[in-house]
Amino acid sequence: MVKTLIVTDIHLSNARSGYLDEQVACLHRIHDHEKPDDLIIMGDIFMHRRPTPSVLLGLRRLLAGFNCRVWLLRGNHDSETKSDNGITALSLFDDDDGKVKVITHTRTIGGWTFIPHYENEETIKAALAEVPEGNTVFGHFGYNGCLNSTGDHDFNIDLSCFTNRTFLGHIHRFNDRTFENSKGSDTNVTILGTPYSINFGDAGRDFYYAVKDYNSEWEYKKIDHGLRHIVCDLEDVPSRLDEINHPDHFVHLRVFVDKLDDTNSFSLVEDIKSVCDVQQVDIKFRPIVDAGTSFSNYNPDRSLFAINEAIVDEYVEESGASISKEDLMEGYRLLNED
């Protein structure tokens, strides 16, 4: 029996004390629980294109704790440049005939096809078109209709391009879709997401890995340990202490406040840390606009590429804005000065 485990977008980083150690520990815990024969990490092993020596040592420590074959797929964060030449620091760990195999370019091995990240989406489309029938695809890219982790880019790869069972890295939020492909049959595409929280935008999400025994179906398992980012209001901290102080979580906490009154942010952080077992406390002011505030329905009939006085005039006249033109123009002036 052969058992395969998949994780993706682990983003190894030493940005904060203890962060890298916790990432390594989380992945070792998943490995030790599942005891796979093959472990596939589908890209973005590193947070930064040119990882620091401590991060490289962290990856070496991570790999040393795996008792299986490991497949490292090049993601966009792992590529030294955007040239699609495949150059990556991951190659330092490649042992193609042994335990660790680094995939820098599209490659088919048995019933698996690996497609790393390419800036040129035509390269990805061509690779998808050449996947042998029945193969499982492991890739690091998105498709039309899904956004990257920052939510600012839609991909031009249509779902009809996927004709094989596919797992994707690159997109951080888990998503599993079955649809009719260009051949008229059903195809399953799974965005696996990160195994732990990467930033505060991940707060409140569930995290998964995929595992499959030989001749069994893929199973998605929720991860109940590791890095977590939690966001809450100051007054809600006492009621969420069980979540914040979870013994299996390495927590970064963001607390929203209205104002600091007679205290300051430093003393408030110390007060929070006195009751919360967290690695970081981030203090933020609540948005100045209440959630119940009615927003403008102003919808211009032309694309707006810049703000000028004429647009401000039109906005004030047509939107019923409660903010005066003078205040809006003052903000516009400050933006220009900046």
C-alpha positions in Angstrom: 0.0 0.0 0.0 1.3 3.5 -0.9 0.1 6.5 1.0 0.4 10.1 -0.4 0.1 13.3 1.6 -0.3 16.8 0.0 0.3 20.2 1.6 0.9 23.5 -0.1 2.0 27.1 0.4 3.9 26.6 3.6 5.7 29.9 3.2 8.7 29.2 5.5 9.7 32.5 7.1 11.7 33.7 10.1 9.9 37.1 10.2 9.2 36.7 13.9 10.7 34.8 16.8 9.5 31.3 16.9 7.6 31.5 13.7 9.8 29.2 11.6 10.1 26.6 14.4 6.3 26.5 14.7 5.9 26.0 10.9 8.3 23.1 10.9 6.7 21.6 14.0 3.2 21.8 12.4 4.3 20.0 9.3 6.2 17.4 11.2 3.1 16.7 13.3 1.0 16.1 10.2 3.7 13.8 8.7 4.0 11.8 11.9 0.3 11.4 12.2 -0.2 10.2 8.6 3.1 8.3 8.0 3.0 8.7 4.2 5.2 7.1 1.6 5.1 10.2 -0.5 4.8 13.8 0.6 4.0 16.5 -2.1 4.5 20.2 -1.2 2.8 22.1 -4.1 4.9 25.3 -4.2 5.6 28.4 -2.2 7.8 26.6 0.1 9.5 29.9 0.9 8.0 33.2 1.8 10.5 35.2 -0.2 12.2 34.5 -3.6 15.7 34.7 -2.0 15.3 33.0 1.4 17.7 33.8 4.2 20.2 31.2 5.5 18.1 30.6 8.5 15.1 29.8 6.3 17.2 27.4 4.2 18.3 25.7 7.4 14.7 25.5 8.5 13.8 23.7 5.3 16.7 21.3 5.8 15.4 20.6 9.3 11.9 20.1 7.9 13.1 17.6 5.3 15.2 15.7 7.8 12.1 15.0 9.9 10.3 13.3 7.0 10.6 9.6 6.6 9.3 9.4 3.1 9.9 10.6 -0.4 9.4 14.3 -0.7 8.4 16.2 -3.9 9.0 20.0 -3.9 7.1 21.9 -6.6 8.4 25.3 -7.6 6.0 28.1 -6.8 6.2 31.8 -7.7 7.7 32.6 -4.2 10.4 30.0 -4.8 11.5 31.3 -8.2 14.5 33.6 -8.1 13.0 35.8 -10.8 9.8 36.0 -13.0 11.7 34.8 -16.1 10.2 31.2 -15.9 13.7 29.8 -16.2 13.1 27.5 -13.2 16.0 28.8 -11.1 15.2 28.3 -7.5 17.0 27.9 -4.1 15.0 24.7 -3.8 17.5 23.0 -6.1 20.0 23.0 -3.2 17.9 20.2 -1.7 17.4 18.1 -4.8 18.3 14.5 -4.7 16.5 13.2 -7.7 17.6 9.6 -7.2 16.9 9.7 -3.4 14.6 11.2 -0.9 13.9 14.7 -2.2 12.9 15.5 -5.7 12.6 19.2 -6.8 10.3 19.9 -9.7 11.4 23.1 -11.5 9.6 22.5 -14.9 6.6 20.5 -16.0 7.3 16.8 -15.5 5.3 13.6 -15.7 6.3 10.7 -13.5 4.1 7.6 -13.7 0.5 8.6 -13.0 1.5 12.1 -11.8 2.0 15.3 -13.7 3.7 18.2 -12.0 3.2 21.8 -13.3 5.1 24.5 -11.4 4.3 28.2 -11.5 4.8 30.0 -14.8 4.3 33.7 -15.3 3.3 32.9 -18.9 -0.1 31.3 -18.6 0.1 30.0 -22.1 2.9 27.7 -20.8 0.5 26.4 -18.2 -2.4 25.9 -20.7 -0.1 23.9 -23.0 1.1 21.7 -20.2 -2.5 21.0 -19.1 -3.4 20.0 -22.7 -0.6 17.4 -22.7 -1.4 15.7 -19.5 -1.8 11.9 -20.1 -5.3 10.6 -19.6 -5.9 9.3 -16.1 -3.0 11.2 -14.5 -3.4 13.3 -11.4 -2.1 16.9 -11.8 -0.3 18.8 -9.1 0.1 22.5 -10.0 0.9 26.0 -8.6 -1.5 28.4 -10.3 -5.1 29.4 -10.4 -8.0 29.5 -12.9 -10.5 32.0 -14.2 -12.8 32.9 -11.3 -10.5 32.4 -8.4 -8.2 35.1 -6.9 -4.8 35.0 -5.4 -4.1 35.4 -1.7 -4.3 39.2 -1.9 -7.5 39.1 -3.9 -6.2 41.3 -6.7 -5.7 39.0 -9.7 -8.0 36.9 -11.7 -6.4 34.1 -13.8 -7.1 33.7 -17.5 -7.0 29.9 -17.5 -10.5 28.6 -18.1 -11.8 25.6 -16.2 -12.4 23.8 -19.5 -8.5 23.5 -19.7 -8.6 21.0 -16.8 -9.4 17.5 -18.0 -7.7 15.5 -15.2 -8.0 15.3 -11.5 -6.1 18.4 -10.3 -4.7 19.8 -7.1 -3.6 23.4 -7.0 -1.4 25.5 -4.8 -1.0 29.3 -5.0 -4.5 30.2 -3.8 -4.6 30.3 0.0 -8.3 29.5 0.6 -9.5 25.9 0.3 -12.0 25.2 -2.5 -13.1 22.0 -4.1 -15.0 22.0 -7.4 -16.4 19.4 -9.8 -17.5 20.6 -13.2 -18.0 19.4 -16.8 -14.8 19.8 -18.8 -14.3 20.3 -22.5 -14.5 16.5 -23.1 -18.0 16.4 -21.6 -17.0 14.5 -18.5 -16.7 15.6 -14.9 -13.4 16.9 -13.6 -12.5 17.7 -10.0 -10.2 20.6 -9.2 -9.1 21.2 -5.6 -7.4 24.3 -4.3 -5.9 22.9 -1.1 -4.9 26.2 0.7 -2.3 26.8 3.3 -1.8 24.3 6.2 -1.8 27.2 8.7 -2.5 30.9 9.0 -0.1 33.1 7.0 -1.4 36.6 8.0 -4.4 38.3 9.6 -6.4 37.9 6.3 -6.5 34.2 7.2 -8.2 34.8 10.5 -11.2 32.5 11.1 -10.4 30.1 8.2 -10.1 26.3 8.4 -6.9 24.7 7.0 -6.5 21.3 5.3 -4.2 18.7 3.9 -5.1 15.9 1.5 -4.2 12.3 1.9 -4.8 9.2 -0.1 -4.1 5.5 0.3 -3.6 3.4 -2.8 -6.9 2.6 -4.5 -8.8 4.9 -2.1 -10.4 8.3 -2.6 -8.6 11.5 -1.6 -9.6 12.7 1.8 -9.3 16.2 3.1 -8.5 16.5 6.8 -8.8 19.7 8.8 -5.7 20.8 10.7 -6.3 21.5 14.4 -2.9 22.9 15.3 -0.2 25.3 14.2 -0.1 29.0 13.4 -3.3 31.0 13.8 -4.2 34.7 13.4 -7.1 35.8 15.5 -9.0 39.1 15.2 -11.4 40.4 17.8 -12.7 43.5 19.6 -11.1 44.3 23.0 -14.3 43.7 24.9 -14.6 40.2 23.3 -11.1 39.0 24.5 -12.4 37.5 27.8 -15.1 35.4 26.0 -12.6 34.1 23.5 -9.8 33.1 25.9 -10.3 29.4 25.2 -9.7 30.0 21.5 -6.9 32.4 22.0 -5.1 30.3 24.6 -5.6 27.0 22.7 -2.6 24.8 23.7 -2.0 23.6 20.1 -2.1 27.0 18.5 0.7 29.5 18.0 -1.4 32.7 18.0 -0.9 36.2 16.6 -3.7 38.3 18.0 -5.1 41.5 16.5 -7.4 43.6 18.9 -9.6 46.4 17.7 -10.2 49.3 20.1 -12.2 52.6 19.8 -9.6 54.7 21.6 -6.8 54.3 24.1 -8.3 56.7 26.7 -5.7 57.3 29.5 -3.6 54.3 28.7 -1.2 53.8 25.7 -0.7 50.9 23.3 2.3 49.5 25.1 0.5 49.1 28.5 -2.6 47.7 26.7 -0.4 45.1 25.0 1.0 44.1 28.3 -2.4 43.9 29.8 -3.6 41.6 27.0 -0.5 39.4 27.2 -1.1 39.0 31.0 -4.2 36.9 30.2 -3.5 35.7 26.6 -0.8 33.2 25.7 0.1 34.7 22.4 3.2 35.4 20.4 2.2 38.8 19.1 -0.4 41.4 19.9 -1.4 43.9 17.2 -3.6 46.9 18.3 -5.8 48.5 15.7 -8.4 51.2 15.8 -11.9 50.3 14.6 -13.0 51.7 11.2 -14.3 55.2 11.6 -17.3 54.3 9.5 -19.9 52.2 11.3 -21.0 48.9 9.8 -24.5 50.2 9.6 -23.6 53.3 7.7 -25.4 53.5 4.3 -22.9 53.9 1.5 -23.2 55.7 -1.8 -24.7 54.0 -4.8 -22.8 56.3 -7.1 -21.9 54.4 -10.3 -20.0 56.5 -12.9 -20.6 55.7 -16.5 -16.9 55.8 -17.4 -13.7 54.2 -16.0 -12.0 56.3 -13.4 -8.2 56.2 -13.6 -7.5 59.3 -11.5 -9.3 61.6 -9.1 -9.7 65.3 -10.0 -11.9 68.2 -9.0 -14.5 67.4 -11.8 -15.0 63.9 -10.4 -15.3 65.2 -6.9 -17.9 67.7 -8.1 -19.9 64.9 -9.9 -19.7 62.6 -6.8 -21.0 65.3 -4.4 -23.8 66.2 -6.8 -25.0 62.7 -7.7 -24.2 60.5 -4.7 -25.8 62.6 -1.9 -22.5 62.4 0.0 -22.6 63.7 3.5 -19.0 64.8 3.3 -18.5 68.3 2.0 -16.8 69.0 -1.2 -14.3 71.1 0.7 -13.3 68.2 3.0 -13.0 65.9 0.0 -10.8 68.3 -1.9 -8.6 68.7 1.1 -8.1 65.0 1.2 -7.4 65.0 -2.5 -4.8 67.7 -2.0 -3.1 65.8 0.8 -3.0 62.7 -1.4 -1.4 64.7 -4.2 1.2 66.1 -1.8 2.0 62.6 -0.6 
